Amino acid sequence: MSACNFTIAFTKPVAEILEKAKQTVESQSGTFNGDEKEGRFDITVFGNTVVGTYTIDCNNLNIDIIEKPFMVPCSMIESFLTGKLN
């Protein structure tokens, strides 16, 4: 079961959204692997790892956070990613 999941709607081209996601993750020394259908990412936050997967369905980026620090709420992750991608 996922630690949390959420959907980010977008209107920009998929390639642009994925490039922004990749840059955001990699700027925090994380890894981002995937394509315009699905992928996986991980990033270290407060010395703990956040691991997630994504799928793209039309103009929706569906994110499943598989692993996260207990002290980091899902709403914080969602807000951070939404702010970076839109």
Secondary structure as the mmCIF struct_conf table of DSSP 4:
data_model
#
loop_
_struct_conf.conf_type_id
_struct_conf.id
_struct_conf.beg_label_comp_id
_struct_conf.beg_label_asym_id
_struct_conf.beg_label_seq_id
_struct_conf.end_label_comp_id
_struct_conf.end_label_asym_id
_struct_conf.end_label_seq_id
BEND BEND1 ALA A 3 ALA A 3
STRN STRN1 CYS A 4 ALA A 9
BEND BEND2 LYS A 12 LYS A 12
HELX_RH_AL_P HELX_RH_AL_P1 VAL A 14 SER A 27
TURN_TY1_P TURN_TY1_P1 GLN A 28 SER A 29
STRN STRN2 THR A 31 GLY A 34
BEND BEND3 GLU A 36 LYS A 37
STRN STRN3 GLU A 38 VAL A 45
TURN_TY1_P TURN_TY1_P2 PHE A 46 GLY A 47
STRN STRN4 ASN A 48 ASP A 57
TURN_TY1_P TURN_TY1_P3 CYS A 58 ASN A 59
STRN STRN5 ASN A 60 GLU A 67
TURN_TY1_P TURN_TY1_P4 PHE A 70 MET A 71
BEND BEND4 VAL A 72 VAL A 72
HELX_RH_AL_P HELX_RH_AL_P2 CYS A 74 LEU A 85
#
